[in-house]
Amino acid sequence: MAALELHMELLSIATRLPRRIVTNDEVLERIRAHSTNCDRLPDVLRAVSFGLKKSGSQERRWLSPGESAFDLTMEACHEALCEARLRPGDIDWLIYASVYKEMREPSSAARYAYALGANGARAFDLTQACAGWLDAAEIVHSLFAAKKAKRIMVITSEFPMTEGFGIYPNDYEVQSFDQLEHRLPGFTVGEAAAVTIFEASENQWNFLVESDNSFMHLCNIPEPWWQRYDGDPDELGADGPSTFTSFASRLSTRGFELAIPLFRQSGIVPENVAILFTHCSSKSDWQKGAEIIGLCNKHYDIYQQTGNVVSAGIPVAMHLALAEKKLQRGDKVCIWSVTAGMAAYVVDFTY
């Protein structure tokens, strides 16, 4: 009898969004308040307003007073365990896949494992821009195939609007109109936590990834001790350490140059797909892309209500789609994404 090939099943998804809703108007007011040294401030505000509307941005969530990233993420962890009917001790591995983190040593994953009581779990952090959850899912898939685990928890905890992390207030202190070329994406960022639990099963997941690291400089947050070296592109650390920069137009152009051929290479038949999830970086860009690959009418987007929630985007979208009954068990799911770095992803599976 042939050995069973192990793939995986997504047992549970739990998410938390902060209570505070931040509108585009509030973003503009914050830019106005922080950019007192900008001699073209009216032009800056008009350009930001136009850019946000063009991308489809309406609102995003930020932590409100009394809320914390850790508490919201722990709530999602407990809910995911409850939904999967598991105890913390049932988790073999715990992967923290986020850009935002509060622990450099030993790891954010270890902190959450300790807080949950999953003290026997292998715990480590993974950072890959907005694709942390996708890379974690592929690692989980490989671990199951190698029979290294039975159940794995993936945590995405993205709260990058925390003061001093790299976006606020730095990006909001606009000094020149030219800075908008690489600061506009910072004004779309929201916050969220998402926790997913995977289990080894016969359910097949397919991963296709295409990388082009020659564009890594187009989206970055250098550490405070970062230094420029010979050969570094000018875009890297364009506004200095601890400041988020993202050249959105160039990222989008190169990203779709990777992503569209990759989707066609996948052999996915659009008619067989029940729902398409994409990165929540720009509703207008991804709708255009979805139209090109024949999945515009299957595209589920959360950008208007959450903003760009970084690596939490895909699991948050899935959770919201479940709540709206737009995602159901047995559905053929396609995930199509691009991340800074850069890399394009096509993932398909049956939920």
Secondary structure, DSSP 8 states (H G I E B T S, - for coil): ------EEEEEEEEEE--SEEEEHHHHHHHHHHH-TT-TTHHHHHHHHHHHHHHHT--EEEE--TT--HHHHHHHHHHHHHHHHT--GGG-SEEEEE-S--S--SS-HHHHHHHHHT-TTSEEEEE--GGGHHHHHHHHHHHHHHTT--SEEEEEEEE-TTSTTSSSTTGGG----GGGHHHHGGGGGB--EEEEEEEEEES--EEEEEEE-GGGGGGEE---TT----TT--TTTTTT-TT--EE-HHHHHHHHHHHHHHHHHHHT--GGG-SEEEE-SS-HHHHHHHHHHTT-GGGEE--HHHH-B-GGGHHHHHHHHHHHTTSS-TT-EEEEEEEETTTEEEEEEEE-
